Amino acid sequence: MKPILTITGSDSTAGSGVQADIKTISELGGYAMSAITSITVQTTLGIQQFYDVPAAIVEGQIDAVMNDFEPEVVKIGLIRREDTLDVVIRALQKYHPRHVILDTVVLSSRGDTLISREMLETISHQLVPLCTLVIKKDDGSMHGLSNRYASAVAVFLSQGLSQEQAESKAKAYINTQVVRASDLQGRGSELYNELLDAIAEHHCKASDVKFYADLLNVSSRYLAQVTRRISGKSPKAIIDDYLIHEIELQLKSTDNTVQEIAYQFGFSSQAHFTKFFKKQKGVSPSQFRKK
């Protein structure tokens, strides 16, 4: 079995990047080896952070695989640094793999920009001429679909098929993937509903985001991504909106004093309660009640 070297980034969700490459190549009977160019911190909601692997480390990974296994097929995906691009170009010129497949990744599935326009220009002028096959750049509209297609082509080329045959079989493979699988969505909608339920249950004793994030066993940052994606609001805004709605109902429908209502909703004092209410509604609880 002839190995295939994929030079690309890592995707935490495994929807694209080296994880998807290894999965596709293995599924089709190939043997995948890798050189990681970037590590992403991401969820199905988007990318939070990049760590671009130093060019010298990328070079070491490529040299180790090329010297030890001599793969004839190399697939190239995400490259974000000029010095890393130089390393890849030098490696291709040095080792002369039989097939070089380029799948330039520009945007993620959520529209995150992965490489600069300047890098894209450099890739077009310096890397593309060294490649035997350029796949249409992935615009992120189908998370990792172009990536999987390129990986499939790589496998079929490594099995001795012509480029035309490899592309035809890869298209057939991708068509089955589109029919069989839906795009990875993560737990966002479920988590949003769980948050609303939690607020309904605990709003009288807790109004801070960390309490709800801990209760739902997620980070405050991820919870904020979910709520902004679904409702356009921060978790704190959702909590406060619910709280103020319930307070309004109490002010309108009961004879409880402002102080009693303040304590009912977990405020430490009537003054604190009044300050919160006035910030939200523009009037004090007493003025709201008179209206």
DAGI-V333770 format. One record per pair of residues at least 12 apart in sequence whose ideal C-beta (glycine too) atoms are under 8 Angstrom apart, sorted by the first residue. I is the first residue (numbers start at 1). J is the second residue. Records with the same first field share a line. If there is no record, write none. Layout:
I: J ; J
//
This chain:
1: 29 ; 30 ; 31
2: 30 ; 31 ; 71 ; 72 ; 73 ; 158
3: 30 ; 31 ; 32 ; 33 ; 65 ; 69 ; 71 ; 158
4: 25 ; 30 ; 31 ; 32 ; 33 ; 71 ; 73 ; 74 ; 75 ; 151 ; 154 ; 155 ; 158
5: 33 ; 34 ; 35 ; 62 ; 65 ; 66 ; 71 ; 73 ; 74 ; 75 ; 97
6: 18 ; 21 ; 22 ; 25 ; 32 ; 33 ; 34 ; 35 ; 74 ; 75 ; 76 ; 77 ; 151 ; 154
7: 34 ; 35 ; 37 ; 58 ; 62 ; 74 ; 75 ; 76 ; 77 ; 79 ; 88
8: 21 ; 34 ; 36 ; 37 ; 75 ; 76 ; 77 ; 78 ; 79 ; 105
9: 36 ; 37 ; 38 ; 39 ; 40 ; 77 ; 78 ; 80 ; 105 ; 114
10: 36 ; 38 ; 39 ; 40
11: 40 ; 42 ; 144
12: 40 ; 41 ; 42 ; 43
13: 42 ; 43 ; 44 ; 184 ; 186
15: 44 ; 109 ; 143 ; 144 ; 184
16: 105 ; 108 ; 109 ; 138 ; 143 ; 144 ; 147
17: 40 ; 77 ; 78 ; 144 ; 147
18: 34 ; 36 ; 77
20: 144 ; 147 ; 148 ; 151
21: 34 ; 75 ; 77 ; 147 ; 151
22: 34
24: 148 ; 151 ; 152 ; 155
25: 151 ; 154 ; 155
28: 151 ; 152 ; 155 ; 156 ; 173
29: 155 ; 159
30: 154 ; 155 ; 158 ; 159
33: 65 ; 69 ; 71
34: 61 ; 65
35: 58 ; 61 ; 62 ; 65
36: 53 ; 58 ; 61
37: 52 ; 53 ; 58 ; 77 ; 78 ; 79 ; 80 ; 81 ; 84
38: 50 ; 51 ; 52 ; 53 ; 78 ; 80
39: 51 ; 53
42: 108
43: 186 ; 222 ; 225
44: 184 ; 185 ; 186 ; 188
45: 110 ; 186 ; 188 ; 222 ; 225 ; 226 ; 229
46: 108 ; 110 ; 111 ; 112 ; 225
47: 108 ; 110 ; 112 ; 114
48: 221
50: 80
52: 80 ; 81 ; 84
53: 84
55: 81 ; 83 ; 84 ; 86 ; 87
56: 87
58: 84 ; 87 ; 88
59: 87 ; 90 ; 91
62: 87 ; 88 ; 91
63: 91
66: 91 ; 95 ; 97
70: 95
71: 97 ; 158
72: 97 ; 98 ; 99 ; 158
73: 97 ; 98 ; 99 ; 100 ; 101 ; 154 ; 157 ; 158
74: 92 ; 97 ; 99 ; 100 ; 101
75: 101 ; 103 ; 150 ; 151 ; 154
76: 88 ; 100 ; 101 ; 102 ; 103 ; 127 ; 131
77: 103 ; 104 ; 105 ; 147 ; 150
78: 105 ; 114 ; 115
79: 115 ; 119 ; 123 ; 127
80: 114 ; 115 ; 116 ; 119
81: 119
82: 119 ; 122
85: 119 ; 122 ; 123 ; 126 ; 127
88: 127
89: 126 ; 127 ; 130
92: 130
93: 130
98: 132 ; 157
99: 132 ; 133 ; 154 ; 157 ; 158 ; 163
100: 130 ; 131 ; 132 ; 133
101: 131 ; 132 ; 133 ; 135 ; 150 ; 153 ; 154 ; 157
102: 123 ; 127 ; 128 ; 131 ; 133 ; 134 ; 135 ; 150
103: 135 ; 137 ; 138 ; 146 ; 147 ; 149 ; 150
104: 120 ; 123 ; 134 ; 135 ; 137 ; 138
105: 137 ; 138 ; 147
106: 120 ; 137 ; 138 ; 139 ; 140
107: 138 ; 139 ; 140
108: 140 ; 143
109: 140 ; 141 ; 142 ; 143 ; 144 ; 183
110: 140
111: 140
112: 140
132: 163
133: 153 ; 163 ; 167
135: 149 ; 150 ; 153
142: 178 ; 183
143: 183 ; 184
145: 174 ; 177 ; 178
148: 173 ; 174 ; 177
149: 170 ; 171 ; 173 ; 174
150: 170
152: 169 ; 170 ; 173 ; 174
153: 166 ; 167 ; 170
156: 169 ; 170
188: 226 ; 229 ; 230
189: 230
191: 216 ; 218 ; 223 ; 226
192: 226 ; 227 ; 230 ; 231
194: 216
195: 212 ; 216 ; 223 ; 226 ; 227 ; 235 ; 238
196: 238 ; 242
198: 212 ; 215 ; 216
199: 212 ; 238 ; 239 ; 242
200: 242
202: 215
203: 239 ; 242 ; 243 ; 246 ; 265
204: 264 ; 265 ; 266
205: 266
206: 266
207: 239 ; 240 ; 243 ; 266
208: 239
209: 223 ; 224 ; 234 ; 235 ; 236 ; 239
212: 235 ; 239
213: 235
220: 235
223: 235
240: 280
243: 265
244: 277 ; 280 ; 281
246: 265
247: 261 ; 265 ; 277 ; 285
248: 281 ; 288
250: 264 ; 265
251: 285 ; 288 ; 289
252: 289
258: 270 ; 273 ; 274 ; 285 ; 286 ; 289
259: 273
261: 273 ; 285
262: 274
273: 285
//
